[in-house]
Structure formats: C-alpha cells, structure tokens
Amino acid sequence: MRLKLTNRNALALKAPKKGDRYYRDTEIKGLALRVGASGQRAWVLEYTIPKRKLPSTGDARADGKNPQRRYVIGRLSEYTVETARDEATELRRKVSKLGQDPRAAEKAEQAERESKAAADKRALTFTQLYDLWHTAKGEERKSAANDRSSRKKFTSLENVRARDVTAGQIEAILTGLKDTPIAANRALALIKTVFRFGVRKHHLESDPTKDIERPHDEAYRIVPPPSATELIEFKRALAAHPDQEGANAIRLVFWTGSRLREVLWAKWSAFDLERSEFYKHDTKTGPVIIPINRLAHGLLCEMKRTAASDKWVFPSRARKDRPRWDVDNVWHPVRDALIALNINRDGMHLHDLRHWYAALLRSKGMKVQDIAPLLGHKTSAITERYAPLQVDTLRNEMEQVVLAIEPPAPKQIAPPASKRGRKAVAR
C-alpha cells in the first residue's frame, strides 16, 4: 500500500492479523513503514543494488541479478517521518552513487562488534599478565619476594585489562609513592618488565610504560673501609652471639664478598672443599666460580662435620628441607656495636660487608678488574663504587704531586773540618 506517511497516520495504520504489512511512502522512493501483527512498527528502506560494479567498492552485483533488499532504518519510536526520510535519502545516495549495500555494511559492523567482544573476553587482566610472567620467571629466583612486594603497589590495576592500562594510571600510582622513592623505582622496574614481557609474547600490542622515566634519582652510598678497631669489634660481636649458625653466615658473607642470598641459599654441592672453590650457579649476574680463603675454608670444613642438612649449608630452623631466610637476629646487634664505635656507620647494612671485602682487597694492591669477578660484577665500573681509592692512598699520591710541583731545596753540604778542629780553607 502506498500513501503519504505522516507522524499521525503512522501510529494509526492497521496491523495485520499475521505476518508483516508494508506501507510505502509516496514522498521518498523505497521508504516504507513495516507494521507487524504484534503492532511493532519500524522504518524500512527497500532498494536494489545497481548492476554496474564500481571499482571503488566490492558491494555491487555484477552478475545482472538485482534482488530487492530491505534494510531496517529503526523503530517508529526512534525516528519521526522527517528523520526517517532524511536517513532513507542518504542511504539511497550511497546505494546508487557509491554502490554500497547498507545491509552488508550492517552485517560487517555486527561481525566487528562480535569480534571485539570476543577479543575483550580473551584479553588478559593485569593480574593474569603478571601471573604468566611470574610463572615464566619462576618462584625460586632471587627477586621473587621483592617482586611480590612491588606488585602490591598496583592493586588498583588488578582487574583492569592489561591493554587498557595507561601511562597516566601508572604515573598516578608512582606519585602516591613519593614518600618511599626507592620503593617507587622498584615498582616501576617491575611493571616495565611485566609489560615488556606482554609485548614480547604478543599478549599486548604496545607497552604503556615505555616513556615513563624513573621517578626518583638514587644516590650511591659511600661505605668507608673498616678500621682495625672495627674489625676486632666485628669479630667479638659475632663470637658473643648465641646463634652461631647465623653468625657463620655473616662471616662467609664478609670472607667471600658474597651477597646474603648467595650464602644463605648455597648448597653443599656448590663448594669444592678440596679445591677451595665456591661455585655460584645462580647469582644476580649469572654463574661464577670464586676461590675461598683459608678462613672460609676452615669454617666450612668444621660446619660440614656437624651439618644438620645434606643439601643446604644453612637450613631453615623451622624446616630442614628449605634454606634459611635471614640473619637479622644476629646482624642487628652486630651492626649496633659497629655504629657505637664509628658515627660514620649510621645506617649500616649487611650488604656493606661486600664493600669492606672489596676495599681490603684493593688496599692490598689488587686491581679493580680483578676484584670485579670475585664480587660477581659484570663491569669494573660497579666495583669502583665498592672499592674506591682509599684516602691514605690518595694522600700519598697527592704528596707526590706536591713534590713534583715544588721540589725540596738541595741540602747545604758543610766543608770538612781540619784535624785541629778548624775549617779547611780551600787554596
């Protein structure tokens, strides 16, 4: 049925008993109002695809068959007659001029929406991405505990899709950690590693952390070398502590220049006591073999005779099948005793014993490049910070410069005295 559709009669048009009935507008060719048996009303455009196939689009039919098609513009409640005519006019232009098929475009949009919804469902949250990275790296790595601590800083991102995390969100979290600058730096280092992993494994297309700079500068601490008095007090404090197993761990840290975890998590298989060698298979910078001195060798031989575990050098006091976690109960009183001797030891750390070890080696004339592998450093530049030239060495070198700038005046040689005690006069 054809008639001039208006906003008034569109509501009054009779619905069929079954199926659909189309009331076609006389103003715009192809525009019709579809009325269903249930009374639902929708604007429809009836059209045919042109026979010609335009080079700019693949929608047009080129086989000469031009079946009529219908495209639903929208419900009567959403469009007035005027807006429905405007929409129908624009769609007819696209069909006739551009050869586009509105129904095909709608199907493509629907497929894209479904594809996006499926991709959203498969997209990893930040928590899932972290767990994948964590599993790939392994729980037994040295930094696992620190990583878990840093992850807690990003609890607001736990259920956010990793691909939706923005640099602004990360920077806001780091700004909230301004009172703990080192923790902020470590947190950024962790999340950078996780997102780089996501990009590398094709879970993400981009890394939101790539342009975020470290929020705080870190000043390197200068650790003065130990004095003779401090070495005596250090030995005395360790000997006086009731936990001699923990004291032995601290002794080995100092005597081998090792990191605390390298000692506490060492297995007996890592020590070749016949060759006096320490095989560090899993260090911060990779595997390394270092010689052990007679102090460390003697201590290890004694410990081996009374070992409580066949596997761990320092087994956990609670569970013998695991290594010991820390020696804080021993280190704190030892540290306090050293601080009492020297005001420059304020804030001393157990890790400073590695600085002591390096400083003593350098004071005996060992070169920095020879000390670096003993400490497990990849470059001697890091070792320079552990074992800088001592003040006495610099003072001696400066004195040599002073002598070169202003050499001492030659000594006046007195003429020899005569036998009678008088000065000999040259004739």
Secondary structure by P-SEA (a helix, b strand, c coil): ccccccaaaaaacccccccbbbbbbcccccbbbbbccccbbbbbbbbbcccccccccccccccccccbbbbbccccccccaaaaaaaaaaaaaaaacccccaaaaaaaaaaaaaaaaaaaaacccaaaaaaaaaaaacccccaaaaaaaaaaaaccccccccccccaaaaaaaaaaacccaaaaaaaaaaaaaaaaaaaaaccccccccccccccbbbbbbbbccccaaaaaaaaaaaaaccaaaaaaaaaaaaaacccaaaaaaccccccccccccccccccccccbbbbbcaaaaaaaaaaaaaccccccccccccccccccccaaaaaaaaaaaaaaaccccccccccaaaaaaaaaaaaacccccccccccccccaaaaaaaccccaaaaaaaaaaaaaaaccccbbbbbccccccccccccc
